[in-house]
């Protein structure tokens, strides 16, 4: 990874912590997959855009309805638990 890519990732992580009021280090708890039968959704606000079959990193189990996740493009957002499957 180049220095430019590293700085870009650090900036994205800082923006995430500010936007979601997340304190502490960002660590991946587990990985989950978006249900292939789920409808694809555009993200908006604090919600992450969903693609069928996409594997997401779980950052935090926020409540019974939503999970805070990160996708492969290092974008963060909330995802409904109903569309997530364990790997």
C-alpha positions in Angstrom: 0.0 0.0 0.0 1.4 3.4 -0.9 1.6 6.3 1.4 -1.2 8.1 -0.5 -3.5 5.1 -0.1 -2.7 4.8 3.6 -3.4 8.5 4.3 -6.7 8.2 2.3 -7.8 5.3 4.6 -6.8 7.2 7.7 -8.9 10.1 6.6 -11.9 7.9 5.8 -11.6 6.3 9.3 -11.5 9.7 11.0 -14.5 10.9 9.0 -16.4 7.7 10.0 -15.6 8.2 13.7 -16.8 11.8 13.5 -20.0 11.0 11.5 -21.1 8.0 13.7 -19.7 9.4 17.0 -17.6 6.2 17.2 -14.9 6.2 19.9 -11.9 3.9 20.1 -10.1 1.9 17.5 -12.0 0.5 14.5 -11.9 -3.3 14.6 -13.8 -5.9 12.6 -15.9 -8.2 14.8 -16.9 -10.6 12.0 -17.9 -10.7 8.4 -21.5 -11.2 7.1 -23.0 -11.4 3.7 -26.0 -9.5 2.3 -28.8 -11.9 1.5 -28.7 -12.8 -2.3 -32.5 -12.7 -2.3 -32.6 -9.2 -0.8 -33.4 -6.2 -3.0 -30.5 -3.9 -3.7 -30.8 -0.5 -2.0 -29.2 2.8 -2.5 -27.5 4.2 0.6 -28.5 7.5 2.0 -27.7 9.5 5.1 -26.0 7.0 7.4 -27.2 3.9 5.5 -24.8 1.8 3.5 -25.8 0.9 -0.1 -26.5 -2.8 -0.5 -25.6 -5.2 -3.2 -26.8 -8.8 -3.3 -24.2 -11.3 -2.1 -21.8 -8.6 -0.9 -19.5 -9.4 2.0 -19.4 -6.7 4.7 -17.1 -6.2 7.7 -19.2 -5.8 10.9 -17.9 -3.0 13.1 -20.6 -2.9 15.7 -23.9 -4.5 16.5 -25.8 -1.3 17.3 -29.3 -2.6 18.1 -31.8 -5.4 17.2 -32.6 -3.8 13.8 -29.3 -2.5 12.5 -25.6 -3.3 12.2 -22.8 -0.8 11.6 -20.7 -2.2 8.7 -17.9 -1.4 6.2 -17.9 -2.5 2.6 -15.0 -3.3 0.3 -14.7 0.4 -0.8 -14.2 1.3 2.9 -17.5 3.1 3.1 -19.3 2.9 6.4 -23.0 2.8 7.3 -25.9 1.0 8.9 -27.4 -2.1 7.4 -30.7 -3.8 8.4 -30.1 -7.1 10.3 -32.9 -8.7 8.3 -30.9 -8.7 5.1 -27.7 -10.1 6.7 -26.5 -13.7 6.7 -23.7 -15.3 8.7 -20.8 -16.7 6.7 
